[in-house]
Amino acid sequence: MVTYPLQNKERQGSMKAQGIYNPVRKRLLDIKDAGEYLSRSVWGIRELMYKGVLPYVKFDRRIYFDIHDLDKVIEQYKRQFSND
């Protein structure tokens, strides 16, 4: 599951005041997180990858997906509603 740490507002204000607050958003997601992001199964993500629809990054044996590429896939498959 893709989660980002949430902290209470008081702590955030204190950390910002000290100049040490810098929330980091993950840019590369593993196959499980990419599946959750696109609401697809792991095998559905693999299928998109093998078809060449979804680019991937490979470090050693690990495969990651750039969140920007995932957003592009969403835009590519987005359909407009028509009253035909």
N, C-alpha and C positions, 0 to 999 in steps of 0.2 A: 504494500500500500504506500502511495506517495503521501508523506506527511511532512509538514514543516513545523518546527517548534514554535509554539505560541507561549508568550510570556505575559504576565499581567502588566497593565499599563504603568503602574508605579515603577516596576523594575525596568521597563522599556525607557521611561523618562529618565531614570537614573543613569542607565547605560548610555543613552544619547548624550546626556549632559557630560559624561566622561569621555565621549568620543569613541566608545568601543562597541557601539551597536551597529552591526552590519549583517542583517539577515541574508543568508545565502540560499538562493533557489537553485535546485538541481537542474542542470542543462542536459546532462546525459542520463537516460533512464535505462535500466536493464529490461530484459524482455517481459518480465512479469509486470513491472511498473508501466511499461509502454502499453501492455494489454489493458491494464486498469485505466490508463489515461484515455485510450480509444474505445473502452468498453468492449474489448475483444478478448478471446482466449489467447493463451500462449501460442497455440497452433495457428490461430487466425493471424497473429502477428508474423509468425514464421512464413505463412502462405504469402502475405503481402511482401515480405522480404525476398522470398524466392522468385516471385513474379517480377521483381524489380520496381514495385510501386513504392516501397519504403526503403530509403537508403539507411545504411547502418555504419557504425564505427566499430572496428575490431581491435581490441588490445589483447595481445597474446591469444588466448582462447575465449575470452569474454566478448560478448556482443552487446553494444549499447546503441540507443537511438537518440538522436538529437531532438529535443522538444520542439524546435523550430520546424523540423521535417514532419513531425507528427501533426503540427498545426497546419502545414501545407496539405497533408493528406486529408485532413478534415475539410479544408476549403475545396479541395479537388472533388470530393464526394458530396459536397453540399448541393442540395437541389432546391429550386424555388417552387413554391406552390403555385399551381395554375388552375384556373376554373374551366378548363377545356371539357 
